[in-house]
């Protein structure tokens, strides 16, 4: 895989711990990359807290969520 995209609850279940802070999320991203090995990146989606991208040999990138004002998310 080039990129693996778990959401935060999936990552928490896999790692067996709650991710409460950005530091926790960064540690989780590093651990997931280590478990995957090679050059696989991890894009951890965090719902209303946005997402974080982890790539081997690079600093994490944290992207905030932007609200689009959508009220009905049917089919999302």
TAKA-V177445 format. One record per pair of residues at least 6 apart in sequence whose C-alpha atoms are under 6 Angstrom apart, sorted by the first residue. I is the first residue (numbers start at 1). GAP is how many residues later the second one is. D is the distance in Angstrom with one decimal. If there is no record, write none. Layout:
# TAKA-V177445
{{I GAP D} {I GAP D}}
This chain:
# TAKA-V177445
{{2 38 4.9} {3 37 5.5} {3 38 4.6} {3 39 5.6} {4 38 5.0} {5 37 5.9} {5 38 4.7} {5 39 5.7} {6 38 5.4} {7 37 5.4} {7 38 4.5} {8 38 5.3} {12 6 5.4} {19 6 5.7} {29 25 6.0} {41 13 5.6} {41 14 4.6} {42 11 5.9} {42 12 5.1} {43 9 5.8} {43 10 4.5} {44 7 5.5} {44 8 5.2} {45 6 4.3} {48 17 5.7} {49 16 5.8} {50 13 5.6} {50 14 4.2} {50 15 4.0} {51 11 5.9} {51 12 5.3} {52 9 5.5} {52 10 4.4} {53 7 5.6} {53 8 5.1} {54 6 5.0}}
